[in-house]
Amino acid sequence: MDPHTFRELLTVAGARALADAAALAPAEATFLSCATALRKAHPPELARAALETVLLRTKARAKFARADALFFTREALEQATAEAVARHRAKRLAPFGRVADLCCGIGGDALALAEAGATVDAVDTDELRLAMCAANARALGFAERVRCTLGDALAVPLPEARAAFADPNRRADGRRFLNPEQYAPALTALRARFAPGFPLAVKVAPGITHADVPRDAEAEFVSLNGELKECVLWFGATRAHERRATVLPSGESLAGAPVAGGDVAPVGAVLLDPDPAVVRAELVPLLAERVGGRAIDEQVQLLTTSADPRTPFARAFAVECVEPFNVGRLREYFRKRRVGRVTIVKRGSPADAEDVLKKLKLEGDAHRTLFLARAAGAHVAFVCA
């Protein structure tokens, strides 16, 4: 879709095309047949744009509660911050009043900031994405709070901004970059456009190496429903700790500095599998201190406790059986208990999960979680209820 076609999509004729496209309930498999049908009533480019919008709105429902009112491109939707994550971040930035959203894309973060009460200067070099950002702000009633500017994030004047968020491009020529100096714009360039100490947050790849995190930044790793989503570097007045792990949707955070792990302990009644945000933030030892847990191995990020600590930062499993890894013994164990479904979790084990599952030859109605992991240097199987 080009900017001209998108402007047509915003007209009365475009609204009719969208309504007709939605009535066809298109899917990827039926896109061509739906396009043929829609072109009988609408110009070809408008018909295609309407169908594409309806398809993307369906996909976007996983990220946006009001997806059916918004506009996307395929790449922009893939890159857009999930609504729950954007709202979490907006809570830290909105109190500054006026916030610049650099490389704003279709406006996921700008909308969250506006919803939180901030006035937003949304900047992007992509004319289509910026037009969609403006249309999305109007659709949600934030037109007066989101001011869109086409231009370079490093050069657009922002005299009234009191804080800034940047989501630089981490992809080029089909490659994804982890080092923020390879982004467009680069992290050092983004920081250089603001005065030292300016409140700035920069979204980076969650796989960033800790060596690439500036010493004066807080690195916050964020997960949503147990899936690691992103890392944000917080600078200036927004920085509060060295590392932070935040779990959504609860919004609870574990923050501090990485500490050395304690002694390895035998597995007790409960096995704790830390949230990936805690693992990436290197805060598993801090979590162990908080819940009275101990590591089961020097290299594996699993903890054990005598009772369920009810923490949002780890999944707790009741340990039913612990023994050296042996497929034959596991098969017999599951056969006696009529276990027909097993969820395998690997942590440091060389075993192939699919191969193990085949060899177990499961039959029955019961379910167990099977951890294949290292414990005190040995490969061990943990059967958990």
N, C-alpha and C positions, 0 to 999 in steps of 0.2 A: 504494500500500500504506500502511495506517495502522499505528500501533504495536500495536494489538490484534491485527490479522491477522499481523503479524510475530511476535508472541509465539506465536501458534498454529503458525507455521511452524517454531518451535523445539521443538515437542512431538513425540511419537512419531507422531501423525497427520500432522504436517507433514513429518516425514522420509519417510513413505510417499508423500505427495503429491509431494515432490521426486523421489523415485526413479521414480515413475510418469511424472512430467513429463519426466525425462531420457530415459526409455525411448522417448518419442515423438519425440525428436530435433527439437524445434520450431525453426522459423525465423520471421522476421518475416512472411513470406508465408503461413505455415501456422498462425499464432497462433490465429485464430478457430476453425479446425477442431480444433486440438489442445485448445483450451479446452472445446469442446463435448464431446469425448471424455473429458476429464479430469473434467468435472462429473458424469459418470455414477457416479463412485466417490468424489468429494470435494465438500465444500461449495463453492459458486461463488467466493467470495472467496479461499478457501484455494487452489483450483485455479488461479485467475488469478495469485496471488502466487507459487506454485510455478513456473508457466510463465515468468513474468517473471524470476524468479531464475535459472532454467536458461539463458534467453537471455542475460542479463547476464553470467553466469559464462563463457559462450562468448566474448563480446566482451572480457571482462576478461583473458583469457589473454595478450593482447598486453602487459598491464601487470603482471600478477601471476602468478608461477610456480605458486602453489597456489590459483588463482582458483576451482576447483571446490569449495573448502571455505568460500568467503567469501560475504558478502552485500552487495548493492549496491542503490542506486536509480539510475535512468538518469542523472539530473543529477549525482549524487555520483560515479558512475564517470567521467563526462566530466571532472569537476573533479579527480579523485584524482591524486595524484602517482604517476608510474610507479615501480615497485619499485626499479629501478636508480638513479633520481634520488634517491629517498628514502633509500636506503642510503648514497649518497655524502654526503648532508647529515648523516645520523645520525653519521657518523664524526667530524664536527666538534663535535657537541653531546653525544654520549653520554659523553665523559670528564667532564662536569660532574656526572654521577651521577643527579641527579633533574631532569627536564626537563618543563616545562609545554608541552602541545600545544594551543594555543588555536585554536578553530574547527576541530576535529579531523576533522569529517565522518565518513566510514565507517572512518577509522583508518589510512590508508596510511602516514602518517609515524609515527604512534604505534607501529605494528607494527615499522617499521624501527628506531626508537629502542630498543624493547624487545629486538629481536634483537641490537642492538649492545651490550646490557648495561645500558641506562638504566632507571630507574623513571620512569613517565610519568603525569603528571596530564593526562588528556584532557578537554577542555572543549568543549561545543557547546550552542547554544540549541535545536537541532532534536532532538526526542525520538527520532524514528525513526532518524536517522543515528547518534546516540549509542548507541542500543541495538544497532545493527549493528556499531559500533566494539567494543563489549563482546563481542558474539558472535564477531566476527572474532579478537579477542585470545584468546578461549577456544579457538577452532578451531585456532589455531597454537601453543597451549601457553603463552601469555603472560598469562593471566588475573591472575596475582599481580603482574605488573609494570605493567599498564595499569589505572589507576584512573579510571573515567569519572564526570564530574560534569555534570549538566544546569544550565546557567546562562550568565550574561553573561561573556564573556572579559575584560571590563574590571572586573568586580566580584567574581568568584569568588576567595575567599582562596587564596593559594598560598604559605603560609609556608615550606614546605620546598623549593620549587623553586630550583635554582641556575642555571638557564638557561631560556630559553623560545623556542619557535618558534610563529609565527602565520601562518595562511593565511586572511586576511580575504576576505570576499565581494567580488568585483570586478564583479558584475553586478547590475542592477536594472531592472525593467520592460523586459526584452529588450535592454538596452544593456550594453556592456562598457566599463569605465573604465580608463584608463591612469594617471591621476593618483592616487597612493595616498591622497590626502586625500579622495577620493570613495569609498573603500572602506568597508565596514562590518565591523568598526570602522576608523576612519581611522588612518593611520600615526602621527600625532602623539598620538592618544589611546592607542594601544598602548604607545608609548614612555613616555607620562606615568604609566602605572600601575606602572612599575618605577623603581627608583633610577637616577640617572645612572651610566653605566658598566656597567649590568647586562648580562650576555651575552644578547643577543636577536637572533634571525634572523626576518626577515619576507619571505614570498614575495610578489612583485609581478609584474605583467605584464611579459613580456620586451620589450614595446614601450614601456616607460617612457622618457620623455625624460630625458636626462642632467641637465637643469635641475631635475628633480623628485627627484633622488637627493640626500639630505642629505650635507653635506660630511664628516660624521664617520662615514659608512657605507662599507663595502666593497661594491661592486656586483659580484656574481658571476653571469655569464651561463652557462647550462648547456645543452649540446646532447647528444642521444642518437642515435647512428648518423647523425650529420650533420644532424639536425633540431633547431632551437632549441626548447627546452622551457620554460625559465623563467628568471627572475632572482630572486636572493635578496639582500636587504640585510642585512649583518652589522654588528652594533653591539657596543660594549663590548669585552670580552676576546675575542670571536670575530673581531673585525676584524684583518686582517693586512696588507692592501694597499688601494689605492684602487680598482683594478679587477682582475677575475679572469675568465678564460675557461676553463671546464672542459669537456673532451670525454669523453663516456662511450660505450662501456663501459670504456675504458682508465683513466679517472679522472685523466688528466694535466691539469695546469693551467698556463696562461700568466698570470702576474700581474705587476702593476706599475702605473705611471701612464701615461696616454696621452702620447705624444710626437709631435712634428711629423714629417711624412713627409719622406723624402729626395728626391733628384732623380729625375726620370722617366728610364727607360732603355728602349732598344729591346728587343723580345722576344727572349730567348735560346732555348736548347735546351729549357727546361722552363718551363711556365706553372703557377703555383700559385694555386689557388682557395681562399682561407682559409675555415675553418669559420665558420658563422654566429655562433657564440658569440664568436669572435675579432673578427669585424666589429662586432657590437653592443657589445662592450666597448671598441671603438675602440683595439684593440691590434695592428692590422695593421702599423703602422710598427715596433712592438717585435718582432713576428714576423719582419719583414724583417731587422732587426738580428741576430736569433738565427740565421737560416738563410743570411745573406749574400745576401739577395734585394733587388730594387729594384722600385718601382712602375712600371707601364706607363702610368699616367695619374694626374693629380692628383685626379680625382674617382671613379675606378673602383678597387674593392678587389681588384685582381689583381696578383700579383707575378711576377717572372721570375728565374730562376737559370740557371746554366750546367750544373748537374747536379741530380739528384733529392736533396733534403736529407733525405728519409725522416723527415718531421715528422708527428706526429699532428694538427697544427693546420691542415692544408691538404691538399687533394687535388692530386696532382702529375700533369701531363699532358705527354707528349712532343710537342713542337711539330713538326708535319710541314710546314705551309705557313702563311705569313703574307702577306696581301695586302689592299688596299682592298676593302671590301664590294662585291661584284658577283655577283648571282645567276647570271647567264649563265656567268661564268667558273667559279663554284663547281660548277654543273651539269656542265660539261665535265670538271672535275677529278675529280669523283666517278664520272662515266661511264667514264673511262679506267681507273679503279682498281676498278671493279665494286663500288662502295659502295651497298648497298641499305638500310642502316639508319644514321640520323644522330640523335644526341642533341644538341639545340640548347640552349645555355646563353647567356642574355642578361645582359650587364653594361653598362648605359648606352647600348645601341643603340636607335634608334627603330624598327627593323625589327619586323614582326609575324612571330613564329616559325612559326605555323601557315601563313601565306601563303608564307613562304620554303620550308617543307617541301614544300608542294604544287608550287611552281615548280621544285624541284630534280629532280622526276620520277626518283626513285631506282630503280635496278635492280641486283641483284647480291647477294652473300652477305656482303660485308665491312661492318664498322662503323667509324664515326668519331664523335668528339665535335667539334661545331662551336661555337666561341665567337663570338658577335656582340657586339663590345665597342668601347668607346672606347680609343684608344691614342694618347697625345700629342695629344689633341684631335680626332683623326680617327676615323671609323667604320671598323673593321677586322674582317676575318674571320680566325680562327685555326682551322685544321684540326689536330686532335690525335689521335694514336693512343691 
